[in-house]
């Protein structure tokens, strides 16, 4: 009788240890936000350099 109770207790403990499913856990990917940039802001530096070179050439 003691072995039967012990076997029942072991079976109950083992069944709760494996509770769950075999599916992969759902993990949400991290949200990556890029800084918004426009291509028009990149044109100002070459234009400014062109104006400076033209002003220097006109002064000669």
Protein Blocks (a to p, Z undefined) as FASTA:
>chain_A
ZZmmmmmmmmmmmmmmmgccfbdcdddddddddddddfklmmmmmmmmmmmmmmmmmmZZ
